[in-house]
Amino acid sequence: SSRLQYSRTTGLAVYQGAAYLRQGESSLAGDRIEFDDRRSDVRATGKVVSRLDLDPEDRPASGAAQPVRISANALVYTESARTGVYTGGVVFDGATGEQLRGDRLTLQLEKTERR
C-alpha cells in the first residue's frame, strides 16, 4: 500500500492506495483495507479482490491448488463468526471454472482451532 496508519490504542491498521494483505496462499487487495489487530476483523473497499486457497480435501484430483477468486466493491469479514460479506458487483470465480454474479455474497468459513 502507499499509506499505512496504525493506532496502538485501538489496534486498527488502515492501509490505503493499492492495499494488499497475504496470509499463506490467500490474499486480499483493495483501495483501502482496515485490519482490527485485536479482533482479526477486516474491512476492504474499492476494487476488492480476494484469492482464497481451498482446503486439500476440496482440491481436484490433480492435487493442484486452485484458488477461488472473489471481486466486489466491499468486504466485511468478522473473525468471531468466520463470515465474509462481499457487496456491490460481486463476481465469484470458482476453482473448477464456474462463475457466479450478484449484489451480495456471504462466505461462511469453517471454524478452526487456533494454536
C-alpha positions in Angstrom: 0.0 0.0 0.0 1.1 3.6 -0.4 0.0 4.6 3.1 -0.4 2.9 6.5 -1.8 4.3 9.7 -1.8 2.2 12.8 -3.2 3.0 16.3 -1.8 1.1 19.2 -4.7 2.4 21.3 -7.4 0.8 19.1 -5.3 -1.9 17.3 -6.6 -0.6 14.0 -4.4 -0.7 10.9 -5.6 1.2 7.8 -3.8 0.5 4.5 -4.7 2.9 1.6 -3.7 3.0 -2.0 -3.3 -0.3 -3.7 -3.6 -2.1 -0.3 -2.6 -5.8 -0.2 -2.6 -8.4 2.6 -1.5 -12.0 2.3 -1.8 -15.0 4.6 -0.4 -18.2 3.3 -1.7 -18.8 -0.2 -4.7 -16.5 0.4 -4.6 -12.7 -0.4 -6.8 -9.6 -0.2 -6.4 -6.4 -2.3 -8.4 -3.2 -2.4 -8.1 0.6 -2.5 -8.5 0.6 1.3 -8.1 -2.2 3.9 -8.8 -1.8 7.6 -7.5 -4.6 9.9 -8.5 -4.8 13.5 -5.5 -6.4 15.2 -7.4 -7.2 18.4 -10.4 -9.0 16.8 -8.8 -10.0 13.4 -11.7 -8.4 11.6 -11.2 -6.9 8.2 -13.0 -4.2 6.1 -12.0 -3.6 2.5 -13.4 -1.1 0.0 -12.7 -0.2 -3.6 -11.9 -2.8 -6.2 -11.8 -5.6 -3.6 -10.2 -8.9 -4.8 -9.8 -12.0 -2.6 -7.9 -15.1 -3.6 -8.7 -18.0 -1.3 -6.8 -21.3 -1.2 -9.0 -24.3 -0.9 -8.5 -27.0 1.7 -6.6 -30.0 0.4 -9.7 -32.3 0.6 -11.6 -29.8 -1.7 -9.0 -29.7 -4.4 -9.4 -31.5 -7.7 -7.8 -35.0 -8.1 -4.7 -33.4 -9.7 -3.9 -32.0 -6.2 -3.0 -28.6 -7.7 -4.0 -25.6 -5.7 -7.0 -23.9 -7.3 -7.7 -20.6 -5.6 -11.2 -19.1 -5.6 -11.3 -15.5 -6.7 -14.0 -13.1 -5.4 -14.2 -9.5 -6.6 -16.6 -6.8 -5.2 -16.9 -3.2 -4.2 -16.6 -4.0 -0.5 -15.9 -6.8 2.0 -16.6 -7.0 5.7 -15.0 -10.0 7.4 -15.9 -10.9 11.0 -13.4 -13.3 12.6 -15.6 -14.3 15.6 -18.3 -15.5 13.2 -15.8 -16.6 10.5 -18.0 -14.8 8.0 -17.1 -12.6 5.0 -19.8 -10.5 3.3 -19.0 -9.2 -0.1 -21.2 -6.4 -1.6 -21.6 -4.5 -4.8 -20.9 -6.0 -8.2 -19.8 -9.4 -6.7 -18.1 -11.9 -9.1 -17.2 -15.3 -7.7 -14.8 -17.4 -9.9 -14.7 -20.9 -8.6 -11.8 -23.3 -8.6 -13.4 -25.5 -11.3 -14.3 -22.7 -13.7 -17.8 -21.8 -12.5 -18.7 -18.1 -12.2 -21.5 -16.5 -10.1 -22.5 -12.9 -10.1 -24.7 -10.9 -7.7 -25.0 -7.9 -5.4 -24.1 -9.8 -2.2 -22.2 -12.9 -1.3 -21.8 -14.3 2.2 -18.9 -16.7 2.7 -19.0 -18.8 5.8 -15.6 -20.3 6.7 -15.2 -23.4 8.7 -14.4 -22.8 12.4 -10.9 -24.0 13.2 -8.9 -24.3 16.4 -6.3 -21.7 16.8 -2.9 -22.8 18.0 
